[in-house]
Amino acid sequence: INDVYAGNILVNFRSLYSNSGALPKSNSNVFGFNYNFRRGLKLMFLNLSAIYTIKNANTISTTFLNDNFEQRIILPFQNRTNSFNSGLSFSKFLFGVQTTLNARIGWQFDQTNNIVNNALLGYSNYITSANLSTDSKLTDRIFFKYYAAYTYIESIQKSGQPVDGSYQHLNQLNKKWELNLGAAKNLNLKLT
């Protein structure tokens, strides 16, 4: 009902949702490619994918904030978003060391519009990611897992009056390890 009611809706004691009355419409065109390579006897798998999406809409959302209130408004506006997402993943069981190795790299690109302080701004967003994980059986009772994920995000204003802070980037690295010990028949220890 939020998208079709022409008026204000009080969402909670601090949020107001306003709709211009225009019925939101959107259409998406998606073009994709996916390739799988498998060697079942060697337990090796490879996947390559790419997806391009074009989304057209007749509305855009903007938010006004002050000390006490948040107001989200849906405005009539011909809005287009383009995005491209690709990835390559690999998985292999290494028989000699009884370890499963998984790796993935990905890249994403988005072009979108935002309304900031009543000004229409075009943005491009770039996301690069890489993941690596291992799962090893060291002995009959000892198992070791390791996971690492790196993400780089960059957002650049491409059109409209330049806004302070419109260029943003983020580097993030997450790592996790886990050691499982089967100390006794009914006792397991897990260290992380």
N, C-alpha and C positions, 0 to 999 in steps of 0.2 A: 504494500500500500504506500510505502514511502516514495516510490518512484512515480506514482500516478496521481496522488492527492495534490491538488493545487492549493497550497497554503502552508501553514506552519504546523509542525508536530513537535511537541515537547517530549524528547527522548528520555531525559532524566532531569534532575534539578539543575544541571549545568549545561545541558546540550539541547539545541534547537535545530530541527531539520526543516529546511524550506525548499519547496519545489516551485519552479516557474510555471508549472501547469502543462508544459510541453511533454508529450508522451515520449520517454526515452526509447530510441531505436538504435540498434547497432547491427552491423554485419561483419563477419570475419572471413577472410580467405587465408587458407593454410596450405602451404606447399612443403612437403617433407620428403626426406630420404633416409633410409635405414638399411644398414648392411650388417649381417651377422656372419661370423666365421667360427666354425666349431670343429674341434678335433676331440671327440668324446673319449676315445681310448687314451689319449695323452692328457685329458682333462685340461684343455686349453680353449679359451673363449675370447673372442674379440668382437667389439661392437662399435660401429661408426654411425652417427646420426647427425642430421641437420634439418632444421625446421625454420621456415620463414613465414611470418604472420603479418597480415595487414588487417587492421581493425578500424572501421569507420563508425562514428557515432554522431548523433545530433545534439548531444549535451556534454557539458563539462562540469566538474565539481570544484567548488572553491570553499575555503574555510576561513572564517574570521574569528580571531581570538582576542579576548581582553582579559582583565584580571579575574572576572567573575563568570564569564560565559563563553561558550563555544557555539558558533553558528555555522552549519554546513548548508550551502546553497547550491542547487542544481540550476545551471544556466543553459539556455538554448545556444548552441555553438557547434558548428561543423568541426569535428575533432577527428584526427587521424593519428593512429599509433602504428609504427612499424617495429618489428622485432625479429631478430635472428638468433637462434640458439643452436649450438653444435657441441658435440662431445665424442670422445674416444675413450672406450674402456677396455680393460684387459684383465683376464683372470687366468691363473695357471697354478696347478698343484705341482709342487716340486717333490717328487717321490723320494729322492735321496736324503732330504732333510725333513720330510713330512710336514711341509709348510704350504699353506695356500697364500698366494700373492695376488692382491687386487690393486689395480691402479686406474685412475680416471683423470682426464683433463677435459675442461669445458671452457667455452667462450660464449658470451651472450652480449648482444648489442640491442639497445632500445632507443627509439626516437619518440618523444612524447611531448605533450603540451601541459603546462601548469599555469595557474593564475596565482600570482603573488602580488599582494598589495594592489589589486585591481588592474594589474598589467599582465598581458598574455606573454608567456615566456616559453620558448622551445628548448628542450633539453635532450642531450644524448647521454646515455648511460652505458658503461662498459663494465663487464664482469668477467674476470678470468679466475678459474678455480682449478685446483689439483688435489687429488686425494690418493693416499697410499695406505694400504692396510695389510697386515700379515697375521696369520693364525697358525701357530706352530705347536706340534706335539713333541715335547722334549723327551719325555719318558712316558711310561704307562700311566703315571699319576701327576705329571707336571705339564701344564699347557701355558703358552705365552701368546698374548695378543698385543699388537701395536697398531695405532691408527694416527695418521697425521692428515690435516686438511689445511690448505692455504687458499685464501680468497683475496683478490684485489678488486676493489670497486672504485670506479671513477665516474663522477657526474659533472658534465660540462654544459653551461648555458650556451645555446647556439643562436638564439634570436631574442629580440626585445632589448629594452634598456638594461644595461649591465646592473646586476644586483650584488651587493657585498655578500660574500660567502657562497656565491653561485657555483664556484668550482670546489668540489669536494672529492677527497679520495680516502680510501681506507685500506689498510693492509691488516690481514688477520691470519694468525697461525694457531691452530688448535692441535694439541697432541694428547694422546692418551695411551697408557700401557696397562696391561692386566696380567697378573700371574696367578694361575689357579693351581693349588696344591691339594692333591688327594692324600691327606695325612694319614687317614685310617679308613676303614671300610665305610663308616657312617659319619666321617668328619672331613669337610672340605674347607680350605682356607683360600681366601681371595684377597690379593693385594693389588691396589690400583694407585 
